[in-house]
């Protein structure tokens, strides 16, 4: 038999967290990205509430877009005269989007 493991769920349960059906009384909402696109902009989160995805998450989770955003931030820091802060964004290796790089 195949047993499913949900590590996040197991850890939260082991620390005393409880599942709820409440619409607004919760701390962590574990969801899929489709829910974020359809619902997130229409709701208000209290300071103690957290969701496992955020809009445009792929801007950080895709390596090519992460590099693009890191370069953008470095350029902005340089433009603002913050060269020491800009140097902290020089941590990304060369990235490629194949086959787009060859078009």
N, C-alpha and C positions, 0 to 999 in steps of 0.2 A: 504494500500500500504506500502511496505517496503522501508524505506529510508536509504541509505547508508551514513555513516559519515566517513570522513577522517580527523581526528583531526589535523594531521601534516599539511596537505594541507590547511585546514581552517585557522590555525594559521599563516602560511606563507603568505597566501593571505591577511589576516587582517593586516599584518605588511608591506604590500606594495610590496611583492615579486611577480614576474610574471613568468608564465610558458613560456618555450622557446622550439623550435625545433632545436636550434643550436647544432651542433656536438661538439663544443669545448668551446663556450662562455656560461658558466654556473657556479653556485656556489655549488648547492646541486643536486646530482643525486640520486633519490630514485629508487631502483632497487630490484630485487629478487636475492637470492643467486646463482641461476644458471647463471645469467649474470656475476657475479663476477668470477666464475670458468672458464667461457669461454672467458672473455674479459679483465679482470682487469690487468693481467700480460702483455698484449699487448699495454697498453696505459700509457701515462704520465699524472699525475695530477699536475696542478699548485698549489702553496701553498694555494691559496684561495678556492680550490675545495675540496669538501667532498662527500663521498659516504656512504650510510647508512649501508653497510655490508663490511666486509673485509675477506680476505682469512683465512681459519681455524678459523672462528668466534666461532665455537662450542667449541674450546679449553677454551673459557671464558664463554660461555652461557650455557654449560652443567655443572651442579654442580659437578659431579664426576671429570670431567676434569679440572675444575677450582681449585678444591682441589689438584689434582695431580700437577698442575702448581705452585700453591702457595707453596706446600711442596718442589718442585724442587728449587724454588727461595730461600726459607729459607735455604735449604742445601747449595746452592751456596754462599749465604751470610756468612754462618758459615764457609765454606771452605776458603773464602776470608778474614776471621778474622773480619767480620762486625757483631758482635753479637747483638749490639743494633738494627741495621737494620733488622737482622734476626728475632728478637723477634716481629717485626711488622707483620710478616706473620703467627702468631699464632692466627688467628681469625676465622678459619673455623671449623665448628662442624664435628663430625664423619659422614662420608657418606658411603653409601652402593650402590652397583650395584646388584640388585636382578634380576634374580636368579644366576648371575655370581659368587657372593660371596660364594655360596654353592657348586660350581663345583670342 
